[in-house]
Amino acid sequence: MEIEEKKNGRKYNDKLNVIGSVIREYREKNGLSLTDLSKKLQLYALDIPKNSLQRLEMGNRIITDYELAVFSKIFNVTTDTLLNEFLKEIE
């Protein structure tokens, strides 16, 4: 577990979020393109364009708490489910 300070925020294992790959996994599992997911997010008043979603999935963009909540709603899973791998890692 490595946390380092960067100009644009803290990084954990050289990433700005811990669930980007999980978001991509659920997006693909649900048959959604980046554009499709962006449109679904807009229904919850979240404007995250395709290129920002791509950065998010790669760990190059921070995910806010309210974004996490909306992702869990869209994928019909709990926030703990989305964070499960990270939670196991820090036990």
C-alpha angles and dihedrals in degrees: 000000000000125000120183133178116242133181091253098042142294121321126208113203088345093304132107092219137025100218107049093108090047090053089051091048093052092043091054093042088056092048094244126148119214088258092051091051091047089054092049090051090053089060086065092047093257115133105199110153123215094260092051090050089052090052090046092053090049091051093249096116131056118243115218124219093251091049089052090052092051093047089053090050093049093048092040094233133114122262087244089059090054090047096041098109091049093046090053090049095056096046 
